Amino acid sequence: MPLIQVKIIEGVFSSAQKQEMVKKLTDAMVSIEGGNMRQVTWCIAEEVKSGDWGIAGNPLTTGDVKALAAGGAKG
């Protein structure tokens, strides 16, 4: 049974965006594995506490990710 796990920093995505993420990721997996597998394909969007995620040794916060999404740089 396929399990899709997505980890995201808390407070970045709305509930509607997370629901869309689950739907589209499930659709992508089903396009590979076949439609009969939809009913047993699990998808979990798990939020990680702001600051508990890092890249290149630098912690990222919710604000950092929102700034990146808006076209700004972390820092």
DAVENHU-V709062 format. One record per residue. N is the residue number from 0. RES is the residue in one letter. PHI is phi as a letter, one per 20 degrees, with the letter a starting at -180 (none if undefined). PSI is psi in whole degrees, 0 to 359 (999 if undefined). Layout:
# DAVENHU-V709062
N_RES_PHI_PSI ; N_RES_PHI_PSI
This chain:
# DAVENHU-V709062
0_M_none_119 ; 1_P_f_141 ; 2_L_c_120 ; 3_I_d_120 ; 4_Q_d_129 ; 5_V_c_125 ; 6_K_d_129 ; 7_I_c_153 ; 8_I_f_135 ; 9_E_g_145 ; 10_G_m_6 ; 11_V_e_316 ; 12_F_d_143 ; 13_S_f_168 ; 14_S_g_318 ; 15_A_f_320 ; 16_Q_f_321 ; 17_K_f_320 ; 18_Q_f_319 ; 19_E_f_320 ; 20_M_g_312 ; 21_V_f_315 ; 22_K_f_311 ; 23_K_f_323 ; 24_L_f_321 ; 25_T_f_314 ; 26_D_g_318 ; 27_A_f_316 ; 28_M_f_318 ; 29_V_f_328 ; 30_S_f_337 ; 31_I_e_314 ; 32_E_e_344 ; 33_G_o_148 ; 34_G_f_331 ; 35_N_f_343 ; 36_M_e_352 ; 37_R_g_315 ; 38_Q_f_345 ; 39_V_d_13 ; 40_T_e_117 ; 41_W_e_145 ; 42_C_b_127 ; 43_I_c_124 ; 44_A_d_111 ; 45_E_d_127 ; 46_E_e_138 ; 47_V_d_138 ; 48_K_g_138 ; 49_S_g_129 ; 50_G_n_347 ; 51_D_e_8 ; 52_W_c_139 ; 53_G_b_156 ; 54_I_c_130 ; 55_A_l_35 ; 56_G_n_5 ; 57_N_d_123 ; 58_P_f_145 ; 59_L_d_140 ; 60_T_d_170 ; 61_T_g_316 ; 62_G_f_321 ; 63_D_f_315 ; 64_V_f_319 ; 65_K_f_321 ; 66_A_f_317 ; 67_L_f_316 ; 68_A_f_330 ; 69_A_e_359 ; 70_G_o_4 ; 71_G_e_170 ; 72_A_d_151 ; 73_K_f_143 ; 74_G_q_999
